[in-house]
Amino acid sequence: MSFRYKLLGNIRFGNELEDILRLKGIKDLSSFLNPTLDNTESELLLDNIELARDVYVRHIVNNDEIDLLVDCDVDGYTSASDIYLYTKRINPKVKINCFIHEGKIHGLQDKIDVISSTNSKLVIVPDAGSGDLKECKKLIDMGKDVIILDHHPIKEGRINPAIVVNNQLSPRVSDKAMTGVGITYKFTKLLDKHFKVDYADDYLDLVALGMIGDRADVLNLQTRYLINEGLKFMRNMTGKNKLIRTLVEAQMYAMNNKVTLNSVGFYICPLINSMIRLGTYEDKSILFEAMCNSDKCLERKVPGKGMVLMSIQEYTLRACQSTNRKQKKLTEESAAVLSESINLYGLDKLPILICNAEDKVDSNSTGLIANKLADQYQRPCLLMRRKGDICKGSGRGYDKCEILDFNQWCKETKLFNKVDGHPGAFGCQITFENTNKLFEILSSMKRIDEPTYHIYGIYEADVIHDQIIRNVAKHDDIWGNSVSEPIFLIKNVPCNIYYLNLLGSKQNKIEFEYHNIKFTKQTKGSSLSSDYKELIAIGENIEFDIIGRFSIDNKSGKMAQVLVEDWLYRKSNKVQGFGFG
């Protein structure tokens, strides 16, 4: 058990936030911390947006039937919900046919036949469709107008015959971070001006949720501003979206009673994603209806109460919680199955883990399983399935190794046919022949034997105090997505085994206190009982070197807290002093 660390720089007491942000390369601290409306760009910078407005307005005024595609992730659902709610508010009489994917498929491909058979005059595709050239041409040839509100890049030279509004394809737009729901929001802002209303901003909670779910780069000030404004709705419970309010209220305890970019990303988005990945078609349809503020009530069986009539939002919450538990169980089981093969064939000896998912693991949770394996084996992971001569799957990075942008690393090998997504989370495709070449590259690379942590300060136990923790922790609303939370090293922390506690119904939390600071190490699901037994077997007094994040425990007395990422421990001759609090 060991780790390495790289000190990015020391921070000054009282100037912690300023020093951390400068070490992250952020120069304009004031704008970053307080982005305003002045940081937003004109929607008119988006190519084709005025044409899209004119076509949309014509169909709305004529009461034409509209087809709306709901893409299969949080960004897709929020994008579609945004334009649905806005349209119904402009013209409640307009008929909107909503099309939801049954599986994990993006774009028009699996829905082209059914959309072709409708009486719609307009097809709207938010968060997808830019690359669906054939499908769009087919719909246009049938006399339908097609508006695409997207953020995904397409290969240079490919021209979509639809009306494509896409920040990646708009040279005048500097904000390439906005996701599908951000483009949809920009479209509704332009529509506000035409209809002389002020509706678009009412759905900023949807905008924030979608962009957080799609891991938008919050270094961009416009994107950061829009997310911050949406989070205010969630924090104050003033947003108009009833499903978001229901989900946030239910998850407040898990979120340490604080609505932040990170807490929404960790505790709200996964609930929705699990339903989109594993839910039945009926439940996914109910999810979208709930997100569109339906007033419907549904019956659901509740343990100890039988069948209970509840709002569609409450029904969706309970369905998402059930599906999320199922997904976690499937992820654990799938990772365990793959671990057998990894250990059998020594795949963990290479600096990057490459696994064949085969048909033994859940195909709807490939990314989550890859993420689990990356954490377990402390290295980047490629989890793929072979079909013929092609291997497809997901890549997940590991931020405690020297490959900080795994996406870019894969691209630079020039072996992959496709690498689409974020630096640490993406889909990929490679020929089977090229996997052999990939293994050749890996065999010549340096092994990863221990994690490397990039830390923002080193403290000795005898000088650390709770105010240092609080000075950093009070800014927890800043971190998330591309602006990761800082971690620190605290050395030589003494602990008597009688102060060491194993907690949780699953025995997955170890806690102790020192100098009015709570140190907490917790795992998701798996037990820490073996670690606890190992610790207390060392002797009465232990000494820790701890890598962790600074936090405030809002659940129990607002105590300063270090959330342990990793630790080293050894027998000690130091005796932990007795103290109050």
URMO-V172464 format. One record per residue. N is the residue number from 1. OMEGA is omega in whole degrees, -180 to 180 (* if undefined). Layout:
n->N omega->OMEGA
n->N omega->OMEGA
This chain:
n->1 omega->-180
n->2 omega->173
n->3 omega->174
n->4 omega->176
n->5 omega->174
n->6 omega->180
n->7 omega->-179
n->8 omega->180
n->9 omega->179
n->10 omega->-180
n->11 omega->-175
n->12 omega->177
n->13 omega->-178
n->14 omega->179
n->15 omega->-172
n->16 omega->-176
n->17 omega->-180
n->18 omega->-178
n->19 omega->180
n->20 omega->-178
n->21 omega->178
n->22 omega->177
n->23 omega->176
n->24 omega->178
n->25 omega->-180
n->26 omega->-175
n->27 omega->-180
n->28 omega->-174
n->29 omega->-177
n->30 omega->-180
n->31 omega->-180
n->32 omega->-177
n->33 omega->-176
n->34 omega->177
n->35 omega->-177
n->36 omega->177
n->37 omega->179
n->38 omega->179
n->39 omega->-180
n->40 omega->179
n->41 omega->176
n->42 omega->177
n->43 omega->-180
n->44 omega->177
n->45 omega->178
n->46 omega->179
n->47 omega->173
n->48 omega->-174
n->49 omega->178
n->50 omega->176
n->51 omega->178
n->52 omega->178
n->53 omega->-176
n->54 omega->179
n->55 omega->179
n->56 omega->-177
n->57 omega->-179
n->58 omega->-179
n->59 omega->179
n->60 omega->-180
n->61 omega->-179
n->62 omega->-177
n->63 omega->-180
n->64 omega->177
n->65 omega->-177
n->66 omega->171
n->67 omega->-178
n->68 omega->179
n->69 omega->180
n->70 omega->-177
n->71 omega->-164
n->72 omega->167
n->73 omega->-176
n->74 omega->178
n->75 omega->179
n->76 omega->-180
n->77 omega->-179
n->78 omega->177
n->79 omega->-178
n->80 omega->178
n->81 omega->180
n->82 omega->-177
n->83 omega->177
n->84 omega->-178
n->85 omega->-179
n->86 omega->-178
n->87 omega->-180
n->88 omega->179
n->89 omega->178
n->90 omega->-179
n->91 omega->-177
n->92 omega->-176
n->93 omega->-174
n->94 omega->179
n->95 omega->180
n->96 omega->175
n->97 omega->-177
n->98 omega->-177
n->99 omega->-175
n->100 omega->179
n->101 omega->176
n->102 omega->179
n->103 omega->-179
n->104 omega->-179
n->105 omega->-180
n->106 omega->174
n->107 omega->-170
n->108 omega->-166
n->109 omega->-175
n->110 omega->-177
n->111 omega->-174
n->112 omega->-177
n->113 omega->-177
n->114 omega->178
n->115 omega->178
n->116 omega->-175
n->117 omega->-178
n->118 omega->178
n->119 omega->-176
n->120 omega->174
n->121 omega->-177
n->122 omega->175
n->123 omega->178
n->124 omega->-179
n->125 omega->176
n->126 omega->175
n->127 omega->179
n->128 omega->168
n->129 omega->-176
n->130 omega->-179
n->131 omega->-177
n->132 omega->-173
n->133 omega->-177
n->134 omega->-178
n->135 omega->179
n->136 omega->179
n->137 omega->180
n->138 omega->-180
n->139 omega->180
n->140 omega->178
n->141 omega->178
n->142 omega->178
n->143 omega->179
n->144 omega->169
n->145 omega->-179
n->146 omega->175
n->147 omega->179
n->148 omega->179
n->149 omega->-163
n->150 omega->178
n->151 omega->-178
n->152 omega->179
n->153 omega->173
n->154 omega->-178
n->155 omega->-179
n->156 omega->179
n->157 omega->178
n->158 omega->-177
n->159 omega->179
n->160 omega->-180
n->161 omega->179
n->162 omega->174
n->163 omega->-174
n->164 omega->174
n->165 omega->-169
n->166 omega->-178
n->167 omega->179
n->168 omega->-177
n->169 omega->-178
n->170 omega->-175
n->171 omega->-177
n->172 omega->-179
n->173 omega->178
n->174 omega->-179
n->175 omega->176
n->176 omega->-177
n->177 omega->-177
n->178 omega->180
n->179 omega->-175
n->180 omega->-179
n->181 omega->176
n->182 omega->178
n->183 omega->177
n->184 omega->178
n->185 omega->179
n->186 omega->178
n->187 omega->180
n->188 omega->175
n->189 omega->177
n->190 omega->178
n->191 omega->176
n->192 omega->-178
n->193 omega->-180
n->194 omega->-176
n->195 omega->-180
n->196 omega->177
n->197 omega->179
n->198 omega->-175
n->199 omega->-168
n->200 omega->-176
n->201 omega->178
n->202 omega->-176
n->203 omega->-180
n->204 omega->174
n->205 omega->174
n->206 omega->180
n->207 omega->-180
n->208 omega->-179
n->209 omega->-179
n->210 omega->-178
n->211 omega->174
n->212 omega->-180
n->213 omega->180
n->214 omega->175
n->215 omega->177
n->216 omega->-179
n->217 omega->-176
n->218 omega->168
n->219 omega->176
n->220 omega->-171
n->221 omega->177
n->222 omega->179
n->223 omega->180
n->224 omega->180
n->225 omega->-178
n->226 omega->178
n->227 omega->179
n->228 omega->-180
n->229 omega->178
n->230 omega->178
n->231 omega->176
n->232 omega->177
n->233 omega->-179
n->234 omega->-176
n->235 omega->-176
n->236 omega->-177
n->237 omega->-179
n->238 omega->-179
n->239 omega->-178
n->240 omega->-176
n->241 omega->-174
n->242 omega->179
n->243 omega->179
n->244 omega->178
n->245 omega->-179
n->246 omega->-179
n->247 omega->-179
n->248 omega->-180
n->249 omega->-179
n->250 omega->-174
n->251 omega->-175
n->252 omega->-180
n->253 omega->179
n->254 omega->-179
n->255 omega->180
n->256 omega->177
n->257 omega->178
n->258 omega->177
n->259 omega->179
n->260 omega->178
n->261 omega->-180
n->262 omega->-177
n->263 omega->175
n->264 omega->179
n->265 omega->-176
n->266 omega->-170
n->267 omega->178
n->268 omega->-178
n->269 omega->180
n->270 omega->177
n->271 omega->-179
n->272 omega->-179
n->273 omega->-179
n->274 omega->178
n->275 omega->180
n->276 omega->-178
n->277 omega->-169
n->278 omega->-177
n->279 omega->174
n->280 omega->178
n->281 omega->179
n->282 omega->-179
n->283 omega->178
n->284 omega->176
n->285 omega->177
n->286 omega->177
n->287 omega->-179
n->288 omega->179
n->289 omega->178
n->290 omega->179
n->291 omega->178
n->292 omega->172
n->293 omega->176
n->294 omega->177
n->295 omega->-176
n->296 omega->172
n->297 omega->-178
n->298 omega->176
n->299 omega->176
n->300 omega->180
n->301 omega->180
n->302 omega->-179
n->303 omega->179
n->304 omega->-177
n->305 omega->-177
n->306 omega->-180
n->307 omega->-177
n->308 omega->176
n->309 omega->-176
n->310 omega->177
n->311 omega->180
n->312 omega->178
n->313 omega->178
n->314 omega->176
n->315 omega->-179
n->316 omega->177
n->317 omega->-177
n->318 omega->178
n->319 omega->179
n->320 omega->179
n->321 omega->179
n->322 omega->-179
n->323 omega->178
n->324 omega->176
n->325 omega->179
n->326 omega->-179
n->327 omega->178
n->328 omega->179
n->329 omega->179
n->330 omega->180
n->331 omega->179
n->332 omega->-178
n->333 omega->-179
n->334 omega->179
n->335 omega->179
n->336 omega->178
n->337 omega->-179
n->338 omega->179
n->339 omega->178
n->340 omega->179
n->341 omega->-180
n->342 omega->-179
n->343 omega->-179
n->344 omega->-175
n->345 omega->177
n->346 omega->-178
n->347 omega->-180
n->348 omega->177
n->349 omega->180
n->350 omega->-178
n->351 omega->175
n->352 omega->-179
n->353 omega->177
n->354 omega->-175
n->355 omega->173
n->356 omega->-177
n->357 omega->-178
n->358 omega->179
n->359 omega->-175
n->360 omega->-176
n->361 omega->-176
n->362 omega->-175
n->363 omega->-179
n->364 omega->-176
n->365 omega->-176
n->366 omega->-179
n->367 omega->180
n->368 omega->179
n->369 omega->177
n->370 omega->179
n->371 omega->178
n->372 omega->-179
n->373 omega->178
n->374 omega->178
n->375 omega->-176
n->376 omega->-176
n->377 omega->173
n->378 omega->176
n->379 omega->176
n->380 omega->-176
n->381 omega->169
n->382 omega->179
n->383 omega->-171
n->384 omega->174
n->385 omega->179
n->386 omega->172
n->387 omega->-175
n->388 omega->-179
n->389 omega->-176
n->390 omega->174
n->391 omega->-179
n->392 omega->177
n->393 omega->-175
n->394 omega->173
n->395 omega->176
n->396 omega->-179
n->397 omega->176
n->398 omega->-170
n->399 omega->179
n->400 omega->174
n->401 omega->-174
n->402 omega->176
n->403 omega->-175
n->404 omega->177
n->405 omega->-175
n->406 omega->177
n->407 omega->-179
n->408 omega->178
n->409 omega->179
n->410 omega->179
n->411 omega->-176
n->412 omega->175
n->413 omega->-178
n->414 omega->180
n->415 omega->-174
n->416 omega->174
n->417 omega->-173
n->418 omega->172
n->419 omega->-175
n->420 omega->175
n->421 omega->-174
n->422 omega->-179
n->423 omega->-177
n->424 omega->-179
n->425 omega->-174
n->426 omega->171
n->427 omega->-177
n->428 omega->-180
n->429 omega->-178
n->430 omega->176
n->431 omega->180
n->432 omega->179
n->433 omega->-179
n->434 omega->176
n->435 omega->177
n->436 omega->178
n->437 omega->178
n->438 omega->178
n->439 omega->177
n->440 omega->178
n->441 omega->-177
n->442 omega->-178
n->443 omega->-180
n->444 omega->-178
n->445 omega->178
n->446 omega->179
n->447 omega->174
n->448 omega->-178
n->449 omega->-180
n->450 omega->-179
n->451 omega->176
n->452 omega->-179
n->453 omega->177
n->454 omega->-169
n->455 omega->-175
n->456 omega->178
n->457 omega->177
n->458 omega->179
n->459 omega->170
n->460 omega->-177
n->461 omega->-176
n->462 omega->176
n->463 omega->178
n->464 omega->174
n->465 omega->-169
n->466 omega->-178
n->467 omega->175
n->468 omega->179
n->469 omega->-176
n->470 omega->-179
n->471 omega->178
n->472 omega->-173
n->473 omega->-177
n->474 omega->180
n->475 omega->-175
n->476 omega->178
n->477 omega->-177
n->478 omega->-169
n->479 omega->175
n->480 omega->-179
n->481 omega->-174
n->482 omega->177
n->483 omega->-172
n->484 omega->179
n->485 omega->-178
n->486 omega->175
n->487 omega->-173
n->488 omega->175
n->489 omega->174
n->490 omega->-172
n->491 omega->171
n->492 omega->178
n->493 omega->-178
n->494 omega->176
n->495 omega->171
n->496 omega->-174
n->497 omega->-179
n->498 omega->175
n->499 omega->-176
n->500 omega->-175
n->501 omega->173
n->502 omega->-171
n->503 omega->176
n->504 omega->180
n->505 omega->178
n->506 omega->-178
n->507 omega->-176
n->508 omega->179
n->509 omega->174
n->510 omega->-178
n->511 omega->166
n->512 omega->-178
n->513 omega->177
n->514 omega->178
n->515 omega->-180
n->516 omega->177
n->517 omega->177
n->518 omega->175
n->519 omega->-174
n->520 omega->173
n->521 omega->-175
n->522 omega->174
n->523 omega->178
n->524 omega->174
n->525 omega->-171
n->526 omega->-176
n->527 omega->175
n->528 omega->-175
n->529 omega->180
n->530 omega->176
n->531 omega->-179
n->532 omega->180
n->533 omega->179
n->534 omega->-180
n->535 omega->-175
n->536 omega->177
n->537 omega->-178
n->538 omega->-176
n->539 omega->-175
n->540 omega->-176
n->541 omega->-177
n->542 omega->176
n->543 omega->-176
n->544 omega->158
n->545 omega->-168
n->546 omega->169
n->547 omega->-178
n->548 omega->178
n->549 omega->-179
n->550 omega->-174
n->551 omega->170
n->552 omega->178
n->553 omega->-178
n->554 omega->-178
n->555 omega->-177
n->556 omega->170
n->557 omega->177
n->558 omega->-179
n->559 omega->174
n->560 omega->-171
n->561 omega->171
n->562 omega->177
n->563 omega->-170
n->564 omega->172
n->565 omega->-177
n->566 omega->175
n->567 omega->169
n->568 omega->180
n->569 omega->-176
n->570 omega->176
n->571 omega->-175
n->572 omega->174
n->573 omega->179
n->574 omega->177
n->575 omega->179
n->576 omega->-179
n->577 omega->178
n->578 omega->180
n->579 omega->179
n->580 omega->172
n->581 omega->*
